[in-house]
Every structure is written in C-alpha cells, then in structure tokens.
Amino acid sequence: MVATEERPITFRTLDTLKDLQAGVRHLRRVCPAMRAIHDRAGDPPLRRYTADFSGLARIVVGQQLSIASANAIWSRVETLVRPMTAEALMAASPVALGKAGLSGGKIRTLLALADGVMARRINLAKLKRLPDDDVRLHLTTVSGIGPWTADIYVMFCLGRADGWASGDLALQVGAARALGLGERLTVTEAENAAQRWSPWRGVAARLIWADYAHLRAQPFAGTTSTSPLRPTASAAARPKAPSRLRKASQPRKDRT
C-alpha cells in the first residue's frame, strides 16, 4: 500500500481589499439584506492584525473600552513593552502596566496568556492550521479570554473569511434588523442566521458592523483606526427596551 501525504487544511482568508470585495459581490448577489446594507453603509474596511502574541494582546487590551480609549492605552502599553512578546510582557512591572491604563483583570489575563505561550501550553503559530472551533477551544483555555476575544482573533488575526462572532451585540442587533427578525438575536439565533452568508460570514459581519455604526451616526472603528471593535455582550434574552441602539458591552467570559 502506497502512503499518501496528508494535505494541510486550507482556509479562505481576507488578505487584501480584493478578497473583501469578492465577498461583498457574492453577498450582494445572494442576499437582498446584504445588498441593502452595502448600499447604505458602503464598503467596510478590511482590518487585519498580526496573528501572534501582539495581535491577541491588543484584542485583550481593547475589551470593554471605547475605540479611543483602547488606542490610547495600547499605545502606552506598546511603549512600555518592547517588543510586544510574551517574554517582554512577563518582564514588565504590573504596577507600570496599571499606570499605562490596564485594569487588574486585563493584567492578569495578559500575564496568563504570556505564561501559557512561554510554557508552550498556548501555541499561536499552530492556530493558522486549525479549524475555527479548535482555535476557539485553544484560546479560551486562558483565563479572561472568552468566545468574543477568540472569535475576533479568528476574524482579524487569522483573517478567516467565514469567521463570525455570535456573541457580539452589534451583530445580534444588526442581523436581526437586516433580516426582519425582531430587535436582537440570541447567540444561538445569530449563529443560525449567519449560516446563510457562509462562506463569507466575515464579510457579512464587517458590513453589519459598518451599518450599525452608520445608523448610530458614529464613525466605524476600521475607517480611522486599527483597533478592534470593543467586545459586546452575549444575549441570554432580548433587551427590555430595544427602541434604540445601545452601546455594546463585553461578554461575561471576556470581562477582565
């Protein structure tokens, strides 16, 4: 019997604006709701971050913060920790990190992440070869990293074209409005609803985020900044007062 070489798993990724535009064209063709969103909000930004410790650390720093605050704190942390590696972060003074603007919880999360990387319990390099669900399972072993943070890593660090963050409030609200499914979807409903946009759910998410910001009359983060959208809350139940869009909040597992 002749042994055959196992082929590595490949994933469609959004590496260039051309990739993003291909997804937009597909969604416009197959989904009237996406076509309406694109007509209203225009092209979303690509937004990619490095698929390494620095990229994940930046997402953690941005949890529960406005874009402006996240950028300011990240800039101070980057100045303090050079280069932004697990080893350098572990060597940094927790007091100095706190003075840079990090909460105690975020410092603990970053130190837990750095320790995991240094002890080789967390292998960020191998995540490029793993399916999304396995990436999520791997990352959420770190205390303070929940589904939202893992999903954002999949979408913007690994650049997966079919990435999706079901626990994101803006996506729950935006998808519900776009599809005429009420005011806000639950996590499960958001996951199920997004299947119609596969294999371009990551592009659909970018369009919905852009539309959400457009409807709130606020700049979309990706148009002026490389900071991720701040984490948003999982929906255990629909909001009692859904008559207006509310600011996004962090899912519980990601709160640090």
C-alpha positions as CSV (number, residue, x, y, z in Angstrom):
1,M,0.0,0.0,0.0
2,V,1.4,3.3,-1.0
3,A,1.4,6.0,1.7
4,T,-0.1,9.3,0.6
5,E,0.9,12.6,2.1
6,E,-1.8,14.3,4.1
7,R,-2.7,17.7,2.7
8,P,-2.9,20.6,5.1
9,I,-6.3,22.2,5.7
10,T,-6.7,25.5,3.9
11,F,-9.0,28.3,4.7
12,R,-10.3,31.1,2.7
13,T,-8.8,34.3,4.1
14,L,-9.3,38.1,3.7
15,D,-5.8,39.3,3.0
16,T,-6.5,42.1,0.5
17,L,-9.2,44.5,-0.4
18,K,-9.7,42.4,-3.5
19,D,-10.6,39.4,-1.3
20,L,-13.0,41.6,0.7
21,Q,-14.6,42.9,-2.5
22,A,-15.1,39.4,-3.8
23,G,-17.1,38.6,-0.6
24,V,-19.1,41.8,-0.9
25,R,-20.0,41.0,-4.5
26,H,-21.1,37.5,-3.5
27,L,-23.3,38.7,-0.7
28,R,-24.9,41.4,-2.8
29,R,-25.8,38.7,-5.4
30,V,-27.3,36.2,-3.0
31,C,-28.8,38.3,-0.2
32,P,-31.0,41.3,-0.6
33,A,-30.4,42.3,3.0
34,M,-26.7,42.5,2.5
35,R,-27.2,44.4,-0.7
36,A,-29.3,47.0,1.1
37,I,-26.7,47.3,3.9
38,H,-23.9,47.8,1.4
39,D,-25.9,50.4,-0.5
40,R,-26.5,52.3,2.8
41,A,-23.1,51.9,4.6
42,G,-20.7,51.4,1.7
43,D,-17.5,49.3,1.6
44,P,-16.3,48.2,5.0
45,P,-12.6,48.3,5.9
46,L,-10.5,45.2,5.6
47,R,-9.0,45.4,9.1
48,R,-6.2,42.8,9.8
49,Y,-4.0,42.3,12.8
50,T,-0.9,40.2,13.3
51,A,-1.6,36.6,14.1
52,D,0.7,36.4,17.1
53,F,1.0,37.4,20.7
54,S,0.9,41.1,19.9
55,G,-2.3,40.8,17.9
56,L,-4.1,38.8,20.6
57,A,-2.8,41.1,23.4
58,R,-4.2,44.1,21.6
59,I,-7.7,42.5,21.4
60,V,-7.5,41.8,25.2
61,V,-6.4,45.4,25.9
62,G,-9.4,46.6,23.9
63,Q,-12.0,44.6,25.8
64,Q,-14.7,46.8,27.4
65,L,-13.3,50.1,26.0
66,S,-14.2,52.7,23.5
67,I,-12.0,52.8,20.4
68,A,-10.3,56.0,21.5
69,S,-9.5,54.6,25.0
70,A,-8.3,51.3,23.6
71,N,-6.0,53.0,21.2
72,A,-4.6,55.3,23.8
73,I,-3.9,52.5,26.3
74,W,-2.5,50.2,23.7
75,S,-0.1,52.9,22.6
76,R,1.2,53.3,26.2
77,V,1.5,49.5,26.7
78,E,3.4,49.2,23.4
79,T,5.8,51.9,24.6
80,L,6.3,50.1,27.8
81,V,6.6,46.5,26.4
82,R,9.1,46.4,23.6
83,P,9.0,44.2,21.6
84,M,5.4,43.0,22.3
85,T,6.3,39.4,23.1
86,A,5.3,37.0,25.9
87,E,8.7,37.3,27.4
88,A,8.8,41.1,27.4
89,L,5.3,41.2,28.9
90,M,6.2,38.9,31.7
91,A,9.2,41.0,32.5
92,A,7.1,44.2,32.7
93,S,6.1,45.7,36.0
94,P,2.5,45.1,36.9
95,V,2.5,48.5,38.5
96,A,3.7,50.1,35.3
97,L,1.1,48.2,33.3
98,G,-1.6,49.5,35.6
99,K,-0.3,53.1,35.2
100,A,-0.5,52.6,31.5
101,G,-4.2,52.2,31.9
102,L,-4.7,48.4,32.2
103,S,-7.2,47.1,34.7
104,G,-6.1,44.4,37.2
105,G,-8.1,41.8,35.3
106,K,-6.5,42.6,32.0
107,I,-3.1,42.5,33.5
108,R,-3.9,39.0,34.9
109,T,-5.2,37.9,31.5
110,L,-2.2,39.2,29.7
111,L,0.2,37.5,32.2
112,A,-1.8,34.3,32.0
113,L,-1.5,34.4,28.2
114,A,2.2,35.2,28.3
115,D,2.8,32.4,30.7
116,G,0.8,30.0,28.5
117,V,2.8,31.0,25.5
118,M,6.2,30.7,27.3
119,A,5.2,27.3,28.8
120,R,4.0,26.1,25.3
121,R,0.5,25.4,26.5
122,I,-0.6,28.1,24.1
123,N,0.7,27.7,20.5
124,L,-0.4,30.7,18.4
125,A,1.6,29.6,15.4
126,K,-0.4,26.3,15.0
127,L,-3.7,28.1,15.1
128,K,-3.3,29.1,11.4
129,R,-3.7,25.4,10.6
130,L,-6.7,24.7,12.9
131,P,-10.5,25.0,12.2
132,D,-12.2,27.9,13.8
133,D,-13.8,25.8,16.6
134,D,-10.5,24.3,17.6
135,V,-8.9,27.8,17.6
136,R,-11.7,28.9,20.0
137,L,-11.2,26.0,22.3
138,H,-7.5,26.6,22.4
139,L,-7.7,30.3,23.2
140,T,-10.4,30.0,25.8
141,T,-8.3,27.9,28.0
142,V,-6.7,31.2,29.0
143,S,-8.4,32.8,32.0
144,G,-10.0,36.1,30.8
145,I,-10.2,35.1,27.1
146,G,-13.8,34.2,26.2
147,P,-15.7,33.4,23.0
148,W,-15.8,37.0,21.8
149,T,-12.0,37.5,22.0
150,A,-11.4,34.2,20.3
151,D,-13.8,34.9,17.5
152,I,-12.2,38.3,16.9
153,Y,-8.8,36.6,16.7
154,V,-10.2,34.2,14.1
155,M,-11.6,37.1,12.1
156,F,-9.0,39.8,12.2
157,C,-5.7,38.0,13.2
158,L,-6.2,34.8,11.2
159,G,-8.3,36.6,8.6
160,R,-10.8,33.8,8.2
161,A,-13.4,34.9,5.6
162,D,-16.1,32.8,7.3
163,G,-15.3,33.9,10.8
164,W,-18.3,35.1,12.8
165,A,-18.8,36.4,16.4
166,S,-22.3,35.3,17.5
167,G,-21.9,36.9,20.9
168,D,-21.4,40.4,19.5
169,L,-24.3,42.7,20.4
170,A,-23.9,44.8,17.2
171,L,-24.1,41.7,15.1
172,Q,-27.1,40.4,17.0
173,V,-28.9,43.7,16.6
174,G,-27.7,44.4,13.0
175,A,-28.6,40.9,11.8
176,A,-32.0,41.0,13.4
177,R,-32.8,44.3,11.8
178,A,-31.4,43.3,8.4
179,L,-33.4,40.1,8.3
180,G,-36.6,41.4,9.9
181,L,-36.2,39.0,12.9
182,G,-37.0,41.4,15.7
183,E,-34.8,43.8,17.7
184,R,-32.0,41.5,18.7
185,L,-31.0,37.9,18.2
186,T,-29.7,35.5,20.9
187,V,-26.3,33.9,20.5
188,T,-27.8,30.8,19.0
189,E,-30.1,32.7,16.7
190,A,-27.2,34.8,15.5
191,E,-25.2,31.7,14.8
192,N,-28.0,30.1,12.9
193,A,-29.0,33.3,11.0
194,A,-25.4,33.8,9.8
195,Q,-25.3,30.4,8.1
196,R,-27.0,31.9,5.0
197,W,-23.9,34.1,4.5
198,S,-21.3,31.3,4.6
199,P,-18.6,31.1,3.3
200,W,-18.4,34.9,3.6
201,R,-19.7,35.4,7.2
202,G,-16.6,37.5,8.0
203,V,-17.5,39.9,5.2
204,A,-21.2,40.0,6.3
205,A,-20.0,40.8,9.9
206,R,-17.9,43.7,8.6
207,L,-20.9,45.0,6.6
208,I,-23.2,44.7,9.6
209,W,-20.7,46.5,11.9
210,A,-20.3,49.3,9.4
211,D,-24.1,49.6,9.1
212,Y,-24.5,49.5,12.9
213,A,-22.1,52.4,13.2
214,H,-23.7,54.2,10.3
215,L,-27.1,54.0,11.9
216,R,-25.8,55.2,15.2
217,A,-24.2,58.1,13.4
218,Q,-20.7,57.3,14.7
219,P,-17.5,56.6,12.8
220,F,-16.8,52.9,12.2
221,A,-13.6,52.0,14.0
222,G,-12.0,50.5,11.0
223,T,-12.2,53.7,8.9
224,T,-9.9,55.6,11.2
225,S,-8.2,53.1,13.4
226,T,-6.6,49.6,13.6
227,S,-8.1,49.0,17.0
228,P,-10.7,46.2,17.2
229,L,-14.3,46.9,17.9
230,R,-14.8,46.7,21.6
231,P,-16.3,43.4,22.9
232,T,-20.0,43.1,23.0
233,A,-22.5,41.2,25.2
234,S,-23.9,37.8,24.6
235,A,-27.7,37.8,24.5
236,A,-29.3,35.5,27.0
237,A,-32.5,37.3,26.5
238,R,-33.8,40.1,24.3
239,P,-33.4,43.6,25.8
240,K,-36.4,45.0,27.5
241,A,-36.1,48.5,26.0
242,P,-34.9,47.8,22.4
243,S,-36.4,51.0,20.8
244,R,-32.9,52.5,20.3
245,L,-29.4,51.1,19.7
246,R,-27.4,50.8,22.9
247,K,-23.7,50.8,23.3
248,A,-22.1,47.4,23.1
249,S,-20.8,45.7,26.2
250,Q,-18.4,42.8,26.8
251,P,-19.5,39.2,27.1
252,R,-19.0,37.9,30.7
253,K,-16.3,35.4,29.9
254,D,-14.2,38.1,28.3
255,R,-14.5,40.6,31.1
256,T,-11.1,41.3,32.6
